[in-house]
Amino acid sequence: MRRRESLAWLASLGTGSVGLSGCASAPVAEGTGDLGVVIERARGTLALVNTSSRRVLAEVPGRGDLSHASVVFSRDGAQAFVFGRDGGLTRVNLLTRRIEARVMQAGNSIGGAISADGTLVAAQNYTPGGVKVFDARTLALVADIPAEYAPGQLSRVVGLVDLPGRRFAFSLFDGHAIWIADLSQPGAPRITRLAGIGRQPYDALVTPDGRYYIAGLFGEDGLALVDLWDEVPRARRILAGYGRGEQPLPVFKMPHLRGWAVAGRRAYLPAIGRHEVLVVDTERWIEVGRIPVAGQPVFVIARPDGRQVWVNFAVPDYHRVQVIDTVSQRIVRTLEPGKAVLHMEFTPRGEAVWISARDSNQVVVVDTESLQVQATLGIDAPSGIFFTSRAMRLGF
């Protein structure tokens, strides 16, 4: 493209008629590295935000049921793929602030992932149970993987993550299994099925180096771990004491494993139904400590440099957030950013954390050094917060 044509194109983005109804202003040409989205779950709307200026740029309506929505991004950070609870998959252009494509791909969906090369988008589904894979450019269906664990029986799918190459791993809640799907040839996916992993895997994650896939078990104590670097992957049990224990405790909300904090050689895990964060050695996969916290932890996330771990909680303590110093292994601050804290997201370099407080209708931005509030954004019933820096991270 010639320079004159490039300038004309940029000008059209800033002044042309590409805005959405409901947007506060027309879109402008800008990079995507400091963009993000906040889910406005009550209105089925996506709020486009800038993490540097700490402001809402626009709103994109017409998203369907976003009560448990999640978002992944294209490699360039310009496209957001939104997975709605109603089974909708929507591609949004963050520069033009337009919905470019939308498909209703299932009856009940619970999130998804994008392949490492950015060409495939996969959705994990409860109804019908399985994984559907789409071309990222067109949202055309390229593979349908039913999670059939017995004749005529489909399992709900959880814990879907991207792996190096065109591969995905996911867990079958009802099928008590972990599957690894190789989509090097999308029309003919190759499935590796790992059985005997434990009962009812409810969520999972892949470690930042892509080596381990770990699934939490709801039906029994412990976790299932798969070493993806093994020539023949197999599942083994770790942390036999991780769970509700011999005396079942009331669990107000299951923790999200994808929110696990991995900082250096340690992982910080939300203890199920307990007011504790577990500290785990990631070389031996054994518990090395427990940190008492204010309530039942839901998300336990690490600042990008690993120096801090931030924790939010289930009801009735979901107005609090606590900060753990990973050197001293102690709580250094308890914050109350608003009512019904649902999600937290660090800025790309970790100088700030954004916190959604649904019942206060606000997102609070906190400086991670001073632990002081930098900004408060009025957003209607915010839940999930997703920044484009996720595009550069495995498993996000």
C-alpha positions in Angstrom: 0.0 0.0 0.0 1.4 3.4 -1.0 2.0 6.0 1.7 -0.8 8.3 0.4 -3.2 5.4 0.4 -2.1 4.4 3.9 -2.8 7.9 5.2 -6.2 8.0 3.5 -7.0 4.6 5.1 -5.9 5.8 8.6 -8.0 9.0 8.2 -11.0 6.9 7.3 -10.7 5.0 10.5 -10.6 8.2 12.5 -13.4 10.1 10.7 -15.4 7.7 8.6 -18.7 6.1 9.3 -17.5 2.9 10.9 -18.8 3.6 14.4 -21.4 1.5 16.1 -24.7 2.6 17.4 -24.2 3.1 21.1 -20.5 4.0 20.8 -19.4 7.1 22.6 -17.2 8.2 19.7 -16.0 7.2 16.3 -13.0 4.8 16.2 -9.5 6.1 15.7 -6.4 4.5 14.3 -4.4 3.1 17.2 -2.3 0.1 18.1 -3.8 -2.9 19.9 -1.3 -3.7 22.6 -3.0 -1.7 25.3 -6.6 -2.5 24.4 -9.0 -4.8 26.2 -12.6 -5.7 26.7 -14.9 -5.8 29.8 -18.0 -8.0 29.7 -21.2 -6.2 30.7 -23.1 -9.3 31.5 -26.5 -7.8 32.3 -26.9 -6.0 28.9 -25.0 -8.5 26.7 -22.5 -5.8 25.8 -18.8 -5.6 25.3 -17.0 -2.5 26.7 -13.8 -1.7 24.7 -11.1 -0.2 27.0 -7.7 1.3 26.8 -5.3 0.1 29.6 -2.9 3.1 29.2 -5.5 5.9 29.4 -7.7 3.9 31.7 -10.9 4.8 29.9 -13.8 3.2 28.0 -13.5 3.7 24.3 -16.8 2.3 23.1 -19.5 -0.3 23.7 -20.4 -3.1 21.3 -24.0 -4.4 21.9 -25.8 -7.4 20.5 -23.8 -10.2 22.1 -26.5 -12.5 23.6 -26.1 -14.2 27.0 -22.8 -13.2 28.5 -23.4 -14.5 32.0 -20.3 -16.7 31.8 -18.6 -15.2 28.7 -14.9 -15.5 27.9 -12.7 -13.9 25.3 -9.6 -14.9 23.3 -7.7 -12.7 20.8 -6.1 -13.0 17.4 -2.3 -12.9 17.3 -2.3 -9.2 16.2 -4.8 -8.3 19.0 -7.2 -6.7 16.5 -9.9 -9.4 16.7 -11.7 -10.5 19.9 -13.5 -13.9 19.8 -16.3 -13.9 22.4 -17.8 -17.2 23.7 -21.3 -16.7 25.1 -23.1 -19.0 27.5 -26.0 -19.2 24.9 -23.6 -21.0 22.5 -22.9 -17.9 20.4 -19.4 -17.3 19.0 -18.8 -13.7 17.9 -15.8 -12.1 16.2 -15.4 -8.4 17.0 -13.0 -6.0 15.2 -11.5 -3.9 18.0 -10.3 -1.2 15.6 -13.5 -0.6 13.8 -15.6 -1.6 16.8 -17.9 -3.8 14.7 -19.2 -7.3 15.0 -17.7 -9.0 11.9 -19.2 -12.5 12.2 -21.4 -14.4 14.6 -22.5 -18.0 14.7 -24.8 -19.9 17.1 -22.7 -23.1 17.5 -24.2 -24.8 20.5 -27.0 -24.7 23.0 -24.8 -24.2 26.1 -21.2 -23.1 25.8 -18.6 -22.4 28.5 -15.6 -20.8 26.8 -12.9 -21.6 24.2 -9.4 -21.2 22.9 -7.5 -20.1 19.8 -4.7 -22.1 18.2 -1.1 -21.1 18.6 -0.9 -20.0 14.9 -4.1 -18.0 15.3 -5.9 -19.9 12.5 -8.4 -22.0 14.5 -10.9 -21.1 17.2 -12.3 -23.9 19.4 -15.4 -23.8 21.6 -16.0 -26.1 24.5 -19.7 -27.0 24.9 -22.0 -28.5 27.6 -24.9 -29.0 25.2 -24.3 -30.9 23.0 -21.2 -32.1 24.8 -18.0 -31.7 22.7 -15.7 -29.3 21.0 -16.3 -27.4 17.7 -13.5 -25.9 15.8 -13.8 -22.9 13.4 -11.8 -21.1 10.8 -10.7 -17.9 12.6 -11.1 -15.8 9.4 -14.6 -16.9 8.5 -16.0 -18.7 11.5 -16.8 -21.6 9.2 -17.0 -25.0 11.0 -13.9 -27.1 10.2 -14.1 -29.8 12.8 -16.8 -31.3 15.2 -15.5 -33.4 18.0 -18.4 -35.0 20.0 -17.3 -35.9 23.6 -18.8 -39.4 23.4 -17.6 -41.4 26.3 -20.1 -44.3 26.0 -22.6 -45.2 23.2 -25.0 -42.3 22.8 -23.6 -40.5 25.9 -22.0 -37.1 25.4 -20.0 -35.4 28.2 -19.9 -31.8 29.1 -16.5 -30.4 28.2 -14.3 -28.2 30.4 -10.7 -27.0 30.7 -10.1 -26.4 27.0 -6.7 -24.9 26.3 -4.4 -24.3 23.3 -1.1 -26.2 23.1 1.9 -25.7 20.9 1.1 -26.5 17.3 -2.5 -26.8 16.2 -3.4 -28.8 19.3 -5.9 -28.4 22.0 -6.4 -30.3 25.3 -9.7 -30.6 27.2 -11.5 -32.6 29.9 -14.7 -34.6 29.9 -16.6 -33.9 33.2 -19.0 -36.7 32.8 -16.6 -39.0 30.9 -13.8 -38.7 33.6 -11.2 -38.3 30.9 -8.7 -35.9 29.2 -8.5 -35.7 25.4 -5.8 -34.1 23.3 -6.8 -33.1 19.8 -4.3 -32.6 17.0 -5.7 -30.5 14.2 -2.7 -30.3 12.0 -5.3 -31.4 9.4 -8.5 -29.8 10.6 -10.7 -32.0 8.5 -9.3 -35.1 10.1 -8.5 -34.4 13.8 -6.4 -37.0 15.6 -7.6 -37.6 19.2 -5.5 -39.0 22.1 -7.8 -40.2 24.8 -6.6 -40.5 28.4 -8.9 -42.5 30.7 -8.6 -43.3 34.4 -7.6 -39.7 35.4 -10.0 -39.4 38.3 -13.7 -38.4 38.7 -15.3 -35.3 37.3 -12.6 -32.9 36.1 -14.2 -29.5 36.5 -11.5 -27.1 35.1 -8.0 -27.2 33.9 -4.9 -25.2 32.8 -1.7 -25.5 30.9 1.5 -24.3 32.5 3.1 -21.2 30.9 5.9 -23.4 29.3 3.3 -25.6 27.7 4.6 -28.7 29.4 1.9 -29.7 31.9 -1.9 -29.9 31.6 -3.5 -30.1 35.0 -7.2 -30.8 35.7 -8.9 -30.3 39.0 -11.3 -33.1 40.2 -14.7 -32.4 41.7 -15.6 -36.0 42.3 -12.6 -36.8 44.5 -9.5 -35.2 46.1 -6.4 -34.6 44.1 -5.5 -33.4 40.6 -4.7 -35.1 37.3 -1.4 -34.1 35.6 -0.3 -34.8 32.0 3.3 -34.3 31.0 2.8 -33.1 27.4 6.5 -33.5 26.6 6.3 -37.3 27.0 6.4 -39.2 23.8 3.3 -41.0 24.9 1.3 -38.7 27.2 -0.3 -40.2 30.3 -2.1 -38.9 33.3 -0.9 -39.3 36.8 -2.4 -38.1 40.1 -0.8 -35.3 42.2 -1.6 -33.5 45.4 -3.8 -36.2 46.9 -4.9 -33.9 49.7 -6.2 -31.2 47.3 -9.9 -31.0 47.6 -12.7 -30.9 50.1 -11.2 -33.6 52.4 -12.8 -36.3 54.5 -15.4 -33.9 55.9 -17.1 -32.3 52.9 -17.3 -28.5 53.2 -19.9 -26.3 51.6 -18.5 -24.9 48.3 -20.0 -21.6 47.4 -18.2 -21.4 44.0 -15.7 -23.7 42.4 -12.4 -22.0 41.8 -11.1 -21.3 38.4 -7.9 -23.2 37.7 -7.0 -21.1 34.6 -6.5 -18.4 37.2 -3.8 -20.3 39.0 -0.8 -18.2 39.8 2.6 -19.7 38.7 5.4 -17.5 40.1 8.9 -18.8 39.7 9.1 -22.4 40.9 5.8 -22.2 42.8 2.2 -22.4 42.0 -0.5 -20.8 44.1 -3.8 -22.8 44.1 -7.2 -21.9 45.5 -8.2 -24.4 48.1 -11.7 -25.9 47.4 -14.2 -24.8 50.1 -11.4 -23.6 52.4 -10.0 -20.2 53.4 -6.6 -21.0 52.1 -4.2 -20.7 49.2 -2.0 -23.7 48.6 1.6 -23.3 47.7 3.0 -26.0 45.4 6.5 -26.8 44.2 6.2 -27.1 40.4 9.2 -29.3 39.9 8.1 -32.0 42.3 4.4 -31.2 42.3 4.1 -31.4 46.1 2.5 -29.0 48.6 5.0 -26.8 50.4 2.8 -24.4 52.2 -0.6 -22.9 52.9 -1.5 -19.3 53.3 -4.7 -18.3 55.3 -6.9 -15.9 53.4 -10.2 -14.0 54.0 -12.6 -16.5 52.3 -13.0 -19.2 49.8 -10.7 -18.2 46.9 -11.9 -18.1 43.3 -9.2 -16.5 41.2 -5.6 -16.6 42.4 -3.5 -14.7 39.8 0.2 -13.7 39.7 1.6 -10.3 38.6 3.6 -10.8 35.5 6.9 -10.6 37.4 5.7 -13.1 40.0 6.3 -10.8 43.0 2.7 -10.6 44.0 -0.4 -12.9 43.9 -3.9 -11.4 44.0 -6.9 -13.4 45.4 -10.6 -12.8 45.2 -13.3 -14.7 46.9 -16.7 -16.4 46.7 -19.8 -15.1 48.5 -20.1 -13.9 51.3 -16.6 -12.5 51.1 -16.7 -11.3 47.5 -16.3 -7.7 48.3 -12.6 -8.3 49.3 -9.4 -8.8 47.4 -6.1 -9.8 49.1 -2.5 -9.3 48.0 0.1 -12.0 48.8 3.8 -11.1 48.8 5.5 -14.2 47.2 8.8 -13.6 49.0 7.4 -13.5 52.6 4.4 -15.7 51.7 2.2 -13.4 53.6 -0.9 -11.2 53.0 0.3 -7.6 52.7 -3.0 -5.8 52.0 -6.7 -6.4 52.0 -8.7 -4.2 49.7 -12.5 -3.6 49.3 -12.9 -2.4 45.7 -16.7 -2.8 45.6 -19.5 -5.3 45.8 -19.4 -8.7 44.1 -15.8 -8.7 42.8 -15.9 -11.2 39.9 -12.6 -10.9 38.0 -9.1 -9.4 37.9 -6.7 -8.7 35.1 -3.2 -7.3 35.2 -2.0 -4.8 32.6 0.6 -6.3 30.3 3.6 -5.2 32.4 1.8 -5.6 35.7 2.0 -2.0 36.9 -1.8 -2.1 37.5 -4.6 -4.5 38.1 -8.2 -4.0 36.9 -10.9 -5.4 39.2 -14.6 -5.8 38.2 -17.2 -5.1 41.0 -20.5 -6.2 39.4 -22.9 -4.9 42.0 -21.1 -1.6 42.3 -21.3 -1.2 38.5 -17.6 -0.3 38.3 -14.2 -1.4 37.4 -11.5 -0.3 39.8 -7.8 0.2 38.6 -5.3 -0.3 41.3 -1.5 0.5 41.2 0.3 -2.7 42.2 3.2 -0.9 43.9 1.4 1.7 46.0 -1.8 -0.4 46.2 -3.8 2.9 45.6 -6.7 3.3 43.3 -5.7 5.0 40.0 -9.1 5.2 38.4 -12.7 4.0 38.7 -14.7 3.3 35.5 -18.4 3.2 35.5 -19.4 0.0 33.7 -22.8 -1.7 33.9 -22.6 -5.0 35.9 -19.0 -5.9 34.8 -17.7 -9.4 35.0 -14.8 -10.8 32.9 -11.9 -8.5 32.0 -9.7 -9.5 29.1 -6.7 -7.6 27.7 -5.1 -8.2 24.3 -1.8 -9.1 25.9 -3.4 -12.6 26.3 -2.8 -13.1 22.6 0.9 -13.7 23.4 0.3 -16.2 26.2 -0.2 -19.9 25.9 -3.4 -21.1 27.5 -5.1 -17.7 27.4 
